[in-house]
Amino acid sequence: MKTKRFSEFVLESDLSGLPNEVKLAKMGLSPGINVLEWWTDKDSESTAILTVYFIERYSWPESSEDDLFAETNFAIQSSLGFVEKRMMSFAKQGDLDWVHDMERDTWKRVNR
């Protein structure tokens, strides 16, 4: 079974923009990874506040009892770059390895 998944991994390597560590975890070929997934609420009725939701996942792609869901607010004029820096800071504090911007579907490794 794992040989078949590894073959899929090799075939998808050039087609997918996912980092290799993320691909391996997604396919079940490596242990789960520690990820902070985040997205914003673009449907908010407030014109002054941008709500950002995030989940600290400690065995991605699986869920675990240790996962933490939270939300935080930023001024609406905050750039996504600023929000992304804050999410990276939260990921460092939570001892996570990756940050996944779910809106843009980008993955960034947490530098320690």
N, C-alpha and C positions, 0 to 999 in steps of 0.2 A: 504494500500500500504506500509506504513512504517513498519507494522508488518511483512510483507513478507521480506522486506529488512533486518530487524533486525534478522529474522530467518536465512537468508543467512549469515549475519555477524557472528552469533554464529557458524554456520556450518563451515565457513572458518577460524575461529579463530585459530584452531590448524594447519591448512594447510599453511597459509600465514605467511611470515616473516614480514609483515607490522605491525608497531605499531598500537595499537587500535585506537588512535585519528586519524591517517591517514586513517585507514579502514572506520571509521564512516564517515569522510568527503567524501571519495571516493564513498561511497554508498548513500550519500545525507541524512544521518541521523543526521548530525551535521552541523553547519555553516562551510563555507570554512575556511581553515587554511592558515597561512602565510608561504610560502615555498620559499627557494632559490634552484632552480634546476640548475645543472651545468654538463658540459661535455667538453671533449677536442677534438681538431682537430688533429686526427692522420694521416690525409692525406695531411698535410701541406707540401709544397715543400721546406720550409726552414729547414735546418739542425741545426739551432741554436736557433730557437724560437718555443715554445709550445703555441698555442693559446687555451685559455680557454673561453668558452661561458657560460653565466649564465643568468637566468631570475628570477627576484624577482616577485613572484606571491602572491598577497594579498587576494585571495579568492579561493585558489586551492581546487578542481580541475577545477573550472571555470576560465575563463579569465576575466580580468577587465581592465578598462581604466588606472588604477594605476600601472599595471604591467610594469616592466622595463627590457628590453633586453640589455645586454652589453657584451663586450668581453675585455679580458686583456691578456697580453703576459707574459710568464715566460721563463727563460732560459731552454733549452731542457733538461739539466741535473737535473732540479728540480724534486724531487720525488713527487709522487701523494699524499703522506702524507703531504708534505709542501703545495701543492696546496689546499688540503682539509682544512688545518688550515686557509689558506687565505680566502677560501670560508666561513668558519665558522665566521671569523672576519667580512667579508662583511655582513653576515646574522645578526650579532649582531648590526652592524651600521644601518642596514635597519629595525630593530625592527621585524625580522622574527622569527618564532618559530621552523622551521625545515629546515634542509639541505638535499637535495636529490641528491646523486651522481648517475646520470642517466646511466653511463656506468656500474657500479657495482651493480646498483639498491639497494643501501643502504640508509637508513634514519637515521639521527642523530638529536636529540633534541638540540636546541641552549640553552646553559647554560648561564644564566645572572648573 
